[in-house]
Amino acid sequence: MRILLLGSGGREHAFARSLNASPNCTQLFITPGNAGTAACGTNLSVGVNDFEGIKNIVLSEQINLVVVGPEDPLVNGIVDFFLADDQLKNIPVIGPSKLGAQLEGSKDFSKEFMQRHGVPTAAYHSFTYSKLEEGYQFLETLTPPYVLKADGLAAGKGVLIIDDINEAKQELKSMLGDGKFGKAGEKVVIEEFLKGIELSVFVLTDGKNYKLLPSAKDYKRIGEGDTGLNTGGMGAVSPVPFADAAFIEKVENNIVKPTIAGLTKDNIDYKGFIFIGLMNVGGEPFVIEYNCRMGDPETEAVLPRIQNDFVDLMVATGNQKLSTIDFKVDPRFATTVVMVSGGYPGNYEKGFEVKGLDKPTESIVFHSGTSLTNGQVITNGGRVFAVTSLDETMQGALNKSYRTAHQINFDYAYYRKDIGQDLM
């Protein structure tokens, strides 16, 4: 089977590794890819939103299956593009339709979906600039902290959690009236703050059936002790120790099943991953957000635990035959430590040579922000590597990841040394 994978981050390197490990994958192409994916297949230089360029690859390389990593092409309608094209319509694309991707593309759409289908979530209201005064009034009815979310995609930066009512009002005006998050903030969702512990649950669905993937917890803040600015993710742990069988059963019954049933009821075409960001509030799960794809760096902790042939899983998803798959998960812990460029998530330099990748390792080193120059791996992003290890214990896995991270050297490298410590 000839497969095309879209994306260029650590998530896509994890996908590429799992796809390439299957005997059913005869050739793998990744566009645009990175230095890590180049070891799993052939990198191409077409952007993930260049649908005509992607069509040319699919036809010229006789692609049988397309796997979409990031959210942008899904929200922009790549699945609909394939279905509307006579030359492409019979080629399975793993990802939701444009309407299904609105679960991530619009906070207001996803909150309405949850409300309509009885999925537990925080109380909320949505506001546009013409309703700014009503937004102020709604804030007055809430107790701090106040949660403001830009409706659209804002590269992970569109959520504000504010303690002061006057500051919350000012930020609401800044989002709606002053274009703080551009088009993404033309509508703002204000919701009640849920106090609890965050985790993520991932679902693979073919539109009728589903498989519940391992749970994971990621670490968003740049500084140890969960301090400093939010990032795309500084590490992850899977499984989450407090998400025991009883809690996961609640997640499945109260959230996953109503979500899949809701997609069917609303006639939403959805063949792909659903990332469910959860808050454990006193033992009860509430949905913070949906994403229409796998998370990063959670993917780097979750995929190494999946023991099935990954191509078989993708094909079954595309053909609506997930119910025929006997899903198997490695019981061991997987821990991921993310290495970043100094200065990230603010300004940082790139183009530094990486050393130490040739040393023997007890971990899997996923490339996130790298490129190849004359055969040498060069830093090319804020998050550079995700180092994942498996072990019977979480501490054992973390020890391996940290030993490996210590071997990898590039100028101004930084990583958090407290991943998973809050779960011990």
Sequence and secondary structure as in RCSB ss.txt:
>XXXX:A:sequence
MRILLLGSGGREHAFARSLNASPNCTQLFITPGNAGTAACGTNLSVGVNDFEGIKNIVLSEQINLVVVGPEDPLV
NGIVDFFLADDQLKNIPVIGPSKLGAQLEGSKDFSKEFMQRHGVPTAAYHSFTYSKLEEGYQFLETLTPPYVLKA
DGLAAGKGVLIIDDINEAKQELKSMLGDGKFGKAGEKVVIEEFLKGIELSVFVLTDGKNYKLLPSAKDYKRIGEG
DTGLNTGGMGAVSPVPFADAAFIEKVENNIVKPTIAGLTKDNIDYKGFIFIGLMNVGGEPFVIEYNCRMGDPETE
AVLPRIQNDFVDLMVATGNQKLSTIDFKVDPRFATTVVMVSGGYPGNYEKGFEVKGLDKPTESIVFHSGTSLTNG
QVITNGGRVFAVTSLDETMQGALNKSYRTAHQINFDYAYYRKDIGQDLM
>XXXX:A:secstr
 EEEEEE SHHHHHHHHHHHTSTT SEEEEEE  TTGGGTSEE    TT HHHHHHHHHHTT SEEEE SSHHHH
TTHHHHHHT TTTTTS EEEE TTTTHHHH HHHHHHHHHHTT  B  EEEEEGGGHHHHHHHHHHS SSEEEEE
SS  TT  EEEES HHHHHHHHHHHHTS TTGGGGSEEEEE    SEEEEEEEEE SS EEE   BEE  EEETT
TEEEE S SEEEES TTS HHHHHHHIIIIIHHHHHHHHHTT  EEEEEEEEEEEETTEEEEEEEESS  TTHHH
HHGGGB S HHHHHHHHHTT GGG    B  SEEEEEEEEETTTTSS     B B TTS  SSEEEESSEEEETT
EEEE SSEEEEEEEEESSHHHHHHHHHHHHHH B TTEE  S TTGGG 
